[in-house]
Amino acid sequence: MTRFGIKTICLAAVISVASFSGAVMAADGAALYMSKTCVACHGKDGKTPIMPTYPKIAGQNKEYAQQQMMDIKSGARSNGMTAAMKGVMHLVSDEEIAALAEYVSGLTP
């Protein structure tokens, strides 16, 4: 095999892994949405919360959603309905928060 052939195969492998890792992030966000009980309050689709005072989060800006979850987790945000989330957020890592924010931002509002 020529050097060009090996470089092409390596490049294809890198592109493939990069594409797969993006898909894993989205899949992880969906799984986390269920396992971390987000679904219980915000609804399966992120837009049918169980109470009218809970936010619809489907399609929310990713950076905004991530910051709100981080602020609730740290205690920097403690207004509104954050008390309901405070008990769950200590179970969610920063990486999981990023995956959840990515997931909800992709839901159809």
Backbone as a printed PyTorch tensor [residue, N CA C, xyz], in Angstrom:
tensor([[[  0.8510,  -1.1850,   0.0000],
         [  0.0000,   0.0000,   0.0000],
         [  0.8880,   1.2370,   0.0000]],

        [[  0.5210,   2.2270,  -0.7300],
         [  1.3180,   3.4500,  -0.8230],
         [  1.0960,   4.3150,   0.4030]],

        [[  1.9780,   5.2470,   0.5940],
         [  1.8220,   6.1780,   1.7230],
         [  0.5170,   6.9480,   1.6060]],

        [[  0.1810,   7.3070,   0.3720],
         [ -1.0660,   8.0390,   0.1490],
         [ -2.2570,   7.2140,   0.6250]],

        [[ -2.2240,   5.9160,   0.3550],
         [ -3.3140,   5.0300,   0.7660],
         [ -3.4560,   4.9660,   2.2670]],

        [[ -2.3450,   4.8920,   2.9750],
         [ -2.3800,   4.8310,   4.4380],
         [ -2.8910,   6.1510,   5.0040]],

        [[ -2.4450,   7.2730,   4.4550],
         [ -2.9180,   8.5760,   4.9260],
         [ -4.4140,   8.7310,   4.6980]],

        [[ -4.8730,   8.2490,   3.5570],
         [ -6.3030,   8.3320,   3.2570],
         [ -7.1140,   7.5050,   4.2420]],

        [[ -6.6300,   6.3120,   4.5610],
         [ -7.3290,   5.4400,   5.5080],
         [ -7.3370,   6.0840,   6.8960]],

        [[ -6.2090,   6.6410,   7.3070],
         [ -6.1290,   7.2970,   8.6190],
         [ -7.0700,   8.4970,   8.6980]],

        [[ -7.0790,   9.2990,   7.6450],
         [ -7.9650,  10.4560,   7.6160],
         [ -9.4270,  10.0210,   7.6760]],

        [[ -9.7720,   8.9870,   6.9510],
         [-11.1440,   8.4690,   6.9770],
         [-11.5080,   7.9790,   8.3760]],

        [[-10.5600,   7.3470,   9.0530],
         [-10.8120,   6.8610,  10.4160],
         [-11.0470,   8.0240,  11.3700]],

        [[-10.2600,   9.0820,  11.2530],
         [-10.4120,  10.2580,  12.1170],
         [-11.7720,  10.9130,  11.8890]],

        [[-12.1500,  11.0760,  10.6320],
         [-13.4500,  11.6790,  10.3060],
         [-14.5760,  10.8090,  10.8460]],

        [[-14.4380,   9.5240,  10.7150],
         [-15.4560,   8.5910,  11.1850],
         [-15.6200,   8.6750,  12.7010]],

        [[-14.5040,   8.7000,  13.4240],
         [-14.5490,   8.8040,  14.8870],
         [-15.1550,  10.1320,  15.3060]],

        [[-14.7900,  11.2120,  14.6510],
         [-15.3390,  12.5350,  14.9800],
         [-16.8410,  12.5620,  14.7620]],

        [[-17.3130,  11.9850,  13.6850],
         [-18.7460,  11.9330,  13.4080],
         [-19.4620,  11.0850,  14.4420]],

        [[-18.8600,   9.9530,  14.7950],
         [-19.4740,   9.0520,  15.7580],
         [-19.5520,   9.6990,  17.1280]],

        [[-18.4960,  10.4180,  17.5440],
         [-18.5110,  11.0210,  18.8680],
         [-19.5900,  12.0880,  18.9710]],

        [[-19.8920,  12.7990,  17.8880],
         [-20.9950,  13.7580,  17.8940],
         [-22.3180,  13.0540,  18.0790]],

        [[-22.4860,  11.9060,  17.4440],
         [-23.7150,  11.1190,  17.5870],
         [-23.8410,  10.5710,  18.9970]],

        [[-22.7170,  10.1810,  19.5970],
         [-22.7340,   9.6710,  20.9640],
         [-23.1670,  10.7550,  21.9280]],

        [[-22.6760,  11.9840,  21.7240],
         [-23.0510,  13.1050,  22.5850],
         [-24.5600,  13.3100,  22.5560]],

        [[-25.1510,  13.2900,  21.3740],
         [-26.5960,  13.4700,  21.2550],
         [-27.3370,  12.3200,  21.9090]],

        [[-26.8500,  11.1040,  21.6830],
         [-27.4990,   9.9360,  22.2780],
         [-27.3930,   9.9880,  23.7960]],

        [[-26.2280,  10.3900,  24.3030],
         [-26.0530,  10.4990,  25.7410],
         [-27.0170,  11.5320,  26.3290]],

        [[-27.2050,  12.6420,  25.6480],
         [-28.1240,  13.6660,  26.1240],
         [-29.5400,  13.1350,  26.2320]],

        [[-29.9570,  12.3660,  25.2460],
         [-31.3040,  11.7770,  25.2760],
         [-31.4300,  10.7850,  26.4270]],

        [[-30.4100,   9.9510,  26.6050],
         [-30.4370,   8.9720,  27.7020],
         [-30.4020,   9.6760,  29.0540]],

        [[-29.5800,  10.7130,  29.1550],
         [-29.4930,  11.4670,  30.4040],
         [-30.8060,  12.1770,  30.7180]],

        [[-31.4550,  12.6920,  29.7070],
         [-32.7370,  13.3770,  29.8880],
         [-33.7370,  12.4520,  30.5870]],

        [[-33.6680,  11.1790,  30.2350],
         [-34.5550,  10.1980,  30.8680],
         [-34.0210,   9.7870,  32.2500]],

        [[-32.7450,   9.4250,  32.3260],
         [-32.1950,   8.8700,  33.5620],
         [-32.0340,   9.8930,  34.6820]],

        [[-31.8190,  11.1360,  34.3380],
         [-31.6640,  12.1770,  35.3650],
         [-33.0010,  12.8150,  35.7180]],

        [[-34.0740,  12.2500,  35.2450],
         [-35.4710,  12.6050,  35.5410],
         [-35.9380,  13.9460,  35.0020]],

        [[-35.2290,  14.5030,  34.0280],
         [-35.6830,  15.7570,  33.4040],
         [-37.0910,  15.5650,  32.8290]],

        [[-37.3040,  14.3940,  32.2640],
         [-38.5690,  14.0530,  31.6220],
         [-39.7500,  14.1660,  32.5940]],

        [[-39.5080,  13.8940,  33.8540],
         [-40.5950,  13.8900,  34.8430],
         [-41.2690,  15.2510,  34.9730]],

        [[-40.5060,  16.3140,  34.8690],
         [-41.0710,  17.6550,  35.0320],
         [-41.2570,  18.4070,  33.7190]],

        [[-40.3210,  18.2150,  32.7780],
         [-40.3590,  18.9860,  31.5350],
         [-41.0730,  18.2690,  30.3970]],

        [[-41.4550,  17.0200,  30.6160],
         [-42.1570,  16.2490,  29.5910],
         [-41.1950,  15.5820,  28.6260]],

        [[-41.6740,  14.5250,  27.9880],
         [-40.8450,  13.7450,  27.0750],
         [-40.3000,  14.6000,  25.9340]],

        [[-41.0710,  15.5710,  25.4980],
         [-40.6790,  16.4070,  24.3640],
         [-40.0440,  17.7310,  24.7790]],

        [[-39.9260,  17.9640,  26.0890],
         [-39.3370,  19.2100,  26.5770],
         [-40.2570,  20.4120,  26.4840]],

        [[-41.4870,  20.1770,  26.0470],
         [-42.4140,  21.3150,  25.9040],
         [-43.7850,  21.0600,  26.5280]],

        [[-43.8820,  20.0020,  27.3200],
         [-45.1360,  19.7260,  28.0300],
         [-44.8330,  19.4850,  29.5090]],

        [[-44.4500,  20.5700,  30.2250],
         [-44.1270,  20.4070,  31.6450],
         [-45.3550,  19.9910,  32.4520]],

        [[-45.1000,  19.3390,  33.5840],
         [-46.2110,  18.8460,  34.4050],
         [-46.9470,  19.9600,  35.1290]],

        [[-46.3010,  21.1070,  35.2910],
         [-46.9430,  22.2560,  35.9170],
         [-46.7410,  23.4730,  35.0230]],

        [[-47.7010,  24.3540,  34.9540],
         [-47.5640,  25.5280,  34.0870],
         [-46.4150,  26.4520,  34.4970]],

        [[-45.9650,  26.3570,  35.7280],
         [-44.8610,  27.2110,  36.1840],
         [-43.4910,  26.6350,  35.8230]],

        [[-43.4320,  25.4000,  35.3650],
         [-42.1600,  24.8000,  34.9270],
         [-41.9050,  25.2250,  33.4930]],

        [[-40.6540,  25.5010,  33.1580],
         [-40.3680,  26.0060,  31.8000],
         [-40.4280,  24.9430,  30.7130]],

        [[-40.7980,  25.4010,  29.5340],
         [-40.6720,  24.5950,  28.3230],
         [-39.2360,  24.7890,  27.8710]],

        [[-38.4860,  23.7060,  27.7550],
         [-37.0600,  23.8300,  27.4660],
         [-36.6760,  23.3680,  26.0580]],

        [[-37.6170,  22.8150,  25.3200],
         [-37.3300,  22.3520,  23.9570],
         [-36.8640,  23.5230,  23.0930]],

        [[-35.7350,  23.3560,  22.4220],
         [-35.2200,  24.3890,  21.5360],
         [-34.5110,  25.5320,  22.2430]],

        [[-34.3430,  25.4190,  23.5570],
         [-33.6650,  26.4820,  24.3120],
         [-32.2290,  26.6380,  23.8220]],

        [[-31.7120,  27.8340,  23.8350],
         [-30.3280,  28.0910,  23.4710],
         [-29.4090,  27.2270,  24.3310]],

        [[-28.4900,  26.5100,  23.6690],
         [-27.6190,  25.5570,  24.3560],
         [-26.7980,  26.2100,  25.4650]],

        [[-26.1610,  27.3310,  25.1680],
         [-25.3180,  27.9880,  26.1600],
         [-26.1360,  28.4980,  27.3450]],

        [[-27.3180,  29.0100,  27.0550],
         [-28.1990,  29.4990,  28.1170],
         [-28.6430,  28.3430,  29.0210]],

        [[-29.0850,  27.2490,  28.4130],
         [-29.5450,  26.0900,  29.1920],
         [-28.4140,  25.5490,  30.0590]],

        [[-27.2360,  25.4560,  29.4870],
         [-26.0850,  24.9510,  30.2310],
         [-25.7680,  25.8600,  31.4110]],

        [[-25.7570,  27.1690,  31.1760],
         [-25.4460,  28.1110,  32.2580],
         [-26.4930,  28.0490,  33.3630]],

        [[-27.7640,  27.9200,  32.9930],
         [-28.8080,  27.8590,  34.0130],
         [-28.6470,  26.6110,  34.8830]],

        [[-28.3490,  25.4830,  34.2400],
         [-28.1450,  24.2470,  35.0160],
         [-26.9180,  24.3660,  35.9170]],

        [[-25.8450,  24.9660,  35.4150],
         [-24.6340,  25.1490,  36.2230],
         [-24.9250,  26.0860,  37.4050]],

        [[-25.6840,  27.1530,  37.1520],
         [-26.0170,  28.0970,  38.2180],
         [-26.9220,  27.4740,  39.2680]],

        [[-27.8450,  26.6430,  38.8540],
         [-28.7070,  25.9530,  39.8190],
         [-27.8670,  24.9910,  40.6470]],

        [[-26.9970,  24.2690,  39.9810],
         [-26.1330,  23.3030,  40.6730],
         [-25.2530,  23.9920,  41.7110]],

        [[-24.6610,  25.1280,  41.3500],
         [-23.7420,  25.8360,  42.2570],
         [-24.4640,  26.6360,  43.3280]],

        [[-25.7430,  26.9280,  43.0920],
         [-26.4920,  27.7650,  44.0220],
         [-26.5140,  29.2240,  43.6160]],

        [[-25.8280,  29.5690,  42.5220],
         [-25.8170,  30.9570,  42.0440],
         [-27.2130,  31.3950,  41.6170]],

        [[-28.0130,  30.4520,  41.1670],
         [-29.4040,  30.7530,  40.8360],
         [-30.2800,  29.9990,  41.8250]],

        [[-31.1240,  30.7260,  42.5170],
         [-31.9900,  30.0930,  43.5180],
         [-33.3920,  30.6700,  43.5030]],

        [[-33.7580,  31.2930,  42.3860],
         [-35.0860,  31.9090,  42.2820],
         [-36.0670,  30.9790,  41.5760]],

        [[-37.3010,  31.4050,  41.5300],
         [-38.3190,  30.6700,  40.7910],
         [-38.4470,  29.2220,  41.2220]],

        [[-38.4630,  28.3540,  40.2400],
         [-38.6700,  26.9330,  40.4980],
         [-37.3620,  26.1540,  40.6340]],

        [[-36.2720,  26.8570,  40.8940],
         [-34.9750,  26.1790,  40.9590],
         [-34.8820,  25.1830,  42.1080]],

        [[-35.6660,  25.3710,  43.1520],
         [-35.6260,  24.4340,  44.2810],
         [-35.9720,  23.0190,  43.8360]],

        [[-36.8680,  22.9060,  42.8680],
         [-37.2450,  21.5880,  42.3620],
         [-36.0670,  20.9000,  41.6740]],

        [[-35.2030,  21.6730,  41.0240],
         [-34.0580,  21.0970,  40.3200],
         [-32.8360,  20.9370,  41.2070]],

        [[-32.7280,  21.7090,  42.2390],
         [-31.5390,  21.6850,  43.0970],
         [-31.2610,  20.2850,  43.6330]],

        [[-32.2930,  19.5510,  43.9820],
         [-32.1210,  18.2000,  44.5150],
         [-31.5990,  17.2010,  43.5050]],

        [[-31.7510,  17.5020,  42.2310],
         [-31.2950,  16.6030,  41.1730],
         [-29.9270,  17.0150,  40.6430]],

        [[-29.6610,  18.2980,  40.5830],
         [-28.4600,  18.7910,  39.9120],
         [-27.1580,  18.3350,  40.5540]],

        [[-27.1670,  18.0240,  41.8400],
         [-25.9230,  17.5430,  42.4510],
         [-25.5410,  16.1480,  41.9390]],

        [[-26.4850,  15.4760,  41.2800],
         [-26.2390,  14.1570,  40.7010],
         [-25.7720,  14.2200,  39.2530]],

        [[-25.6890,  15.4290,  38.6960],
         [-25.3680,  15.6160,  37.2870],
         [-23.9870,  16.2670,  37.1710]],

        [[-23.0780,  15.6130,  36.4510],
         [-21.7320,  16.1640,  36.2700],
         [-21.7620,  17.3170,  35.2640]],

        [[-20.6900,  18.0790,  35.2230],
         [-20.5990,  19.1870,  34.2750],
         [-20.6540,  18.6800,  32.8350]],

        [[-20.0460,  17.5330,  32.5690],
         [-20.0840,  16.9440,  31.2260],
         [-21.5030,  16.5180,  30.8630]],

        [[-22.2190,  15.9820,  31.8330],
         [-23.6070,  15.5890,  31.5920],
         [-24.4840,  16.8140,  31.3580]],

        [[-24.2110,  17.8920,  32.0670],
         [-24.9480,  19.1430,  31.8560],
         [-24.7490,  19.6200,  30.4230]],

        [[-23.5290,  19.5540,  29.9390],
         [-23.2480,  19.9660,  28.5570],
         [-24.0210,  19.0930,  27.5720]],

        [[-24.0590,  17.7970,  27.8160],
         [-24.7920,  16.8800,  26.9310],
         [-26.2900,  17.1470,  26.9870]],

        [[-26.8050,  17.4210,  28.1690],
         [-28.2300,  17.7310,  28.3090],
         [-28.5800,  19.0350,  27.5980]],

        [[-27.7320,  20.0420,  27.7350],
         [-27.9740,  21.3240,  27.0670],
         [-27.9740,  21.1440,  25.5540]],

        [[-27.0480,  20.3520,  25.0640],
         [-26.9810,  20.0630,  23.6250],
         [-28.2650,  19.3560,  23.1820]],

        [[-28.7050,  18.4090,  23.9630],
         [-29.9080,  17.6440,  23.6140],
         [-31.1590,  18.5240,  23.5880]],

        [[-31.4020,  19.2810,  24.6600],
         [-32.6330,  20.0750,  24.7020],
         [-32.6290,  21.1780,  23.6480]],

        [[-31.4430,  21.6840,  23.3120],
         [-31.3910,  22.7230,  22.2810],
         [-31.8140,  22.1780,  20.9170]],

        [[-31.6690,  20.8910,  20.7200],
         [-32.0500,  20.2750,  19.4550],
         [-33.4860,  19.7950,  19.3930]],

        [[-34.2100,  19.8700,  20.5070],
         [-35.6190,  19.4730,  20.4980],
         [-36.4570,  20.5330,  19.8000]],

        [[-37.4870,  20.1050,  19.1120],
         [-38.3650,  21.0340,  18.4140],
         [-39.2520,  21.7640,  19.4150]],

        [[-39.1790,  23.1010,  19.4100],
         [-40.0180,  23.8720,  20.3580],
         [-41.4930,  23.8130,  20.0050]]])
